[in-house]
């Protein structure tokens, strides 16, 4: 059997009436000429099948009450989810603004604290305090034999659960006091 191929492969450029075909093989198709008689409008309408059209009101009746309620419930649910999402977004924005305000307040407080600390440390003259303690109050520096070392186990202070052992070179022995 002969194979028919179209010369034009791009359908956008050619229409059906301009399309030319060729045949592989020895058999050539014979052209069939069909007369296209001009028909009047009445004869064309007579050949068409009659379509029964329903009024628009009957088409609306295809929506049942259950389907309408389902659509209404789905719409309400979608609106509720959207409103909840918007509320969460608003809450998140408010929290972010609150965090920014608190961070700003914290940085201001740190700056004020640093300024106050610098003011206090510059106002205290440690040399004057040492002179008053030594000259007026009679303070003396502790000697190496007067210092008792304790292991604090990483803490900033030491709790005393027992009495400090009495030794000849302890601070209590030098001061001559027997009790606390």
C-alpha positions as a printed Julia matrix, in Angstrom:
180×3 Matrix{Float64}:
   0.0    0.0     0.0
   1.24   3.46   -0.76
   2.34   5.83    1.96
   1.1    9.41    1.85
   3.25  12.12    3.38
   2.72  15.82    3.59
   5.26  18.13    2.04
   4.6   20.73    4.72
   5.22  19.74    8.29
   4.52  23.09    9.87
   0.75  23.22   10.26
   0.75  26.86   11.27
   1.95  28.05    7.87
  -0.31  26.0     5.69
  -3.99  25.44    5.68
  -5.79  22.29    4.54
  -6.59  23.63    1.08
  -2.98  24.67    0.33
  -1.47  21.41    1.53
   0.11  19.27   -1.16
   0.75  15.6    -0.75
   2.89  13.1    -2.54
   2.67   9.34   -2.75
   5.51   6.86   -2.38
   5.06   4.08   -4.87
   3.49   3.64   -8.27
  -0.17   4.05   -7.4
  -1.5    7.54   -7.71
  -4.77   8.59   -6.17
  -7.46   9.85   -8.39
  -8.92  13.18   -7.5
 -12.55  13.15   -6.54
 -14.36  16.24   -7.55
 -17.27  17.09   -5.34
 -19.64  19.73   -6.4
 -20.49  22.2    -3.71
 -23.92  23.39   -4.61
 -24.97  26.61   -3.12
 -27.76  25.95   -0.75
 -30.06  28.46    0.64
 -30.39  29.03    4.31
 -33.63  27.17    4.7
 -32.26  23.93    3.33
 -29.24  24.03    5.67
 -31.46  24.6     8.66
 -33.66  21.74    7.6
 -30.7   19.33    7.56
 -29.48  20.31   11.03
 -30.89  18.33   13.9
 -33.08  20.27   16.22
 -31.64  20.87   19.67
 -34.07  21.19   22.52
 -32.96  24.08   24.7
 -33.92  24.22   28.34
 -34.69  27.47   30.07
 -32.05  28.88   32.43
 -34.19  28.29   35.48
 -34.08  24.55   34.95
 -30.26  24.57   34.8
 -30.09  26.13   38.25
 -32.14  23.28   39.67
 -29.23  20.88   39.05
 -27.48  22.31   42.13
 -28.81  20.28   44.99
 -29.18  21.6    48.53
 -26.44  19.28   49.8
 -23.95  20.49   47.21
 -24.84  24.11   47.98
 -24.36  23.5    51.71
 -21.05  21.79   51.02
 -19.84  24.76   48.98
 -21.0   27.19   51.69
 -19.23  25.16   54.42
 -16.04  24.94   52.35
 -16.14  28.7    51.74
 -16.65  29.43   55.44
 -13.82  27.05   56.35
 -11.5   28.68   53.81
 -12.35  32.15   55.14
 -11.79  30.96   58.73
  -8.38  29.5    57.84
  -7.4   32.72   56.03
  -8.52  34.86   58.97
  -6.55  32.63   61.38
  -3.48  32.9    59.18
  -3.76  36.69   59.07
  -4.16  36.78   62.86
  -1.03  34.66   63.31
   0.87  36.94   60.95
  -0.28  40.0    62.91
   0.72  38.36   66.23
   4.11  37.43   64.8
   4.67  41.0    63.58
   3.67  42.4    66.98
   6.06  40.01   68.76
   8.89  40.95   66.44
   8.27  44.65   67.12
   8.21  43.9    70.87
  11.51  42.0    70.62
  13.11  44.89   68.75
  11.86  47.35   71.39
  13.18  45.15   74.23
  16.55  44.73   72.51
  16.79  48.5    72.1
  15.89  48.98   75.77
  18.52  46.38   76.77
  21.24  48.08   74.75
  20.31  51.45   76.31
  20.42  49.95   79.81
  23.8   48.33   79.11
  25.18  51.64   77.88
  23.85  53.42   80.99
  25.27  50.68   83.23
  28.69  50.9    81.58
  28.68  54.69   81.92
  27.73  54.45   85.62
  30.39  51.81   86.26
  33.04  53.97   84.58
  31.9   56.98   86.61
  32.1   55.03   89.89
  35.48  53.47   89.14
  36.99  56.82   88.13
  35.57  58.57   91.2
  37.24  56.17   93.65
  40.92  56.82   94.32
  42.4   53.51   95.49
  45.68  55.12   96.55
  43.84  57.43   98.93
  41.9   54.52  100.41
  45.16  52.57  100.97
  46.82  55.58  102.65
  43.85  56.1   105.0
  43.7   52.37  105.86
  47.44  52.14  106.64
  48.04  55.53  108.29
  44.78  56.26  110.09
  43.29  52.81  110.73
  46.53  50.87  111.29
  46.16  48.28  108.54
  49.16  46.08  107.81
  49.7   43.75  104.89
  49.48  40.03  105.74
  52.66  38.09  105.65
  53.14  34.84  103.76
  52.85  32.82  106.99
  49.5   34.44  107.87
  47.61  33.39  104.76
  45.58  30.16  104.91
  44.6   28.77  101.49
  41.42  26.76  100.94
  40.18  24.97   97.85
  36.99  26.76   96.73
  35.97  24.07   94.22
  35.35  26.63   91.46
  33.01  28.81   93.51
  33.37  32.53   94.14
  33.18  32.11   97.91
  34.0   29.53  100.58
  31.52  28.33  103.18
  32.95  27.46  106.55
  31.39  24.32  108.01
  34.07  23.73  110.68
  36.38  25.78  112.78
  39.68  26.77  111.24
  42.47  24.72  112.85
  44.48  26.61  115.48
  48.13  27.01  114.57
  50.87  29.14  116.05
  51.23  31.16  112.9
  47.55  31.67  112.2
  45.85  35.04  112.26
  44.02  34.21  115.52
  47.3   33.45  117.28
  48.81  36.79  116.2
  45.87  38.83  117.3
  45.62  36.98  120.63
  41.88  36.47  120.49
  40.52  33.08  121.31
  37.03  33.42  119.83
  35.47  34.66  116.64
